Amino acid sequence: MRPDTLTIHQLFERERGFVVPLYQRSYVWNVDDQWSPLWDDLERAVDACLNARRKQLLRSHFLGALVLNVPKVQGSRVSRSEVIDGQQRLTTLQIVLCRHVRPRRGNEFLRRRPVARSH
């Protein structure tokens, strides 16, 4: 296992399929307990970024851990990452991005399929 620190952009920039194994629980996040706190957290981070002075160094913001099993890809297949931990957060971030970020040319990853569930 190799720990990495990634930005949201780095996590979603590559063409990759996220596979949620059947042993993972179904999506259970709700507005009061998870969505609102996450949204408040994102708003604070965005406000800090927008209100920062141009030359001021911005601190990174930790959104939580994500554990993926990333097997080596043979040939030209799209890489697939098995989500071991963090699927609720990953799914929610994908929903937020798809809803609130307009895809621009060169950002095809925002138009692709959401998290897939293996059968």
C-alpha positions in Angstrom: 0.0 0.0 0.0 1.3 3.5 -0.9 -0.3 6.6 0.7 -0.7 9.6 -1.6 -2.1 13.1 -1.1 -4.3 14.2 -4.0 -6.4 17.2 -4.9 -9.9 16.6 -6.0 -8.7 17.5 -9.5 -6.0 14.9 -9.4 -8.4 12.3 -8.2 -10.9 12.8 -11.0 -8.6 14.1 -13.9 -7.6 10.7 -15.2 -10.0 8.4 -17.1 -10.7 5.8 -14.4 -13.6 3.7 -13.3 -14.3 3.5 -9.5 -15.8 0.1 -8.6 -17.6 -0.3 -5.3 -17.6 -3.9 -4.2 -20.8 -5.6 -3.2 -19.6 -6.0 0.4 -19.8 -2.2 0.8 -22.9 -0.7 2.2 -25.4 1.1 0.0 -25.3 4.9 -0.2 -26.7 6.2 3.0 -25.6 9.8 3.3 -28.4 12.3 4.0 -28.8 16.0 4.1 -28.7 16.7 7.8 -26.0 14.3 8.9 -23.5 14.4 6.1 -24.4 16.6 3.1 -24.9 19.8 5.0 -21.6 19.5 7.0 -19.7 18.6 3.9 -21.2 21.5 2.0 -20.4 23.9 4.8 -16.9 22.6 4.8 -16.6 23.1 1.0 -18.1 26.7 1.3 -15.5 27.6 4.0 -12.7 26.4 1.8 -14.0 28.2 -1.3 -14.5 31.4 0.7 -11.0 31.2 2.1 -9.6 30.7 -1.4 -11.7 33.6 -2.9 -10.9 36.0 -0.1 -7.1 35.2 -0.1 -4.7 37.8 -1.4 -3.3 36.9 -4.8 0.2 36.2 -3.5 -0.8 34.6 -0.2 -0.1 30.9 0.0 -3.3 29.0 0.5 -3.3 26.0 2.8 -4.6 22.7 1.5 -7.9 21.4 2.9 -8.4 17.8 4.0 -11.7 16.3 2.9 -11.1 12.8 4.3 -9.4 9.6 3.5 -10.0 7.4 0.5 -8.6 3.8 0.3 -8.4 2.4 -3.2 -7.0 -0.9 -4.6 -5.5 0.1 -7.9 -4.4 -3.0 -9.9 -1.9 -2.5 -12.8 -3.6 -2.0 -16.2 -2.5 -4.1 -19.1 -2.8 -2.6 -22.6 -5.1 0.3 -23.3 -7.9 -0.5 -20.9 -9.3 2.1 -18.6 -7.9 1.7 -15.2 -10.3 0.6 -12.5 -9.9 1.4 -8.8 -11.7 -0.7 -6.2 -13.0 1.5 -3.4 -12.1 -0.1 -0.1 -13.0 2.9 2.1 -14.5 6.3 1.5 -17.2 5.3 -1.0 -19.8 7.6 0.6 -17.5 10.6 0.4 -16.3 9.7 -3.1 -19.9 9.3 -4.4 -21.0 12.6 -2.8 -18.1 14.5 -4.3 -18.9 13.1 -7.7 -22.5 14.2 -7.3 -21.5 17.7 -6.2 -19.0 18.0 -9.1 -21.5 16.8 -11.7 -24.2 19.2 -10.3 -22.1 22.3 -9.7 -19.2 22.3 -12.0 -19.8 22.9 -15.7 -17.6 20.7 -17.9 -15.2 22.7 -20.0 -13.3 21.5 -23.0 -10.5 19.3 -21.9 -12.4 18.2 -18.8 -14.2 15.2 -20.2 -13.9 13.4 -16.9 -16.9 15.4 -15.6 -19.2 14.0 -18.3 -18.3 10.3 -17.8 -20.2 7.7 -15.8 -20.5 8.1 -12.0 -19.2 5.6 -9.6 -20.0 2.1 -10.8 -21.1 -0.7 -8.5 -19.8 -4.2 -9.3 -22.3 -7.1 -9.5 
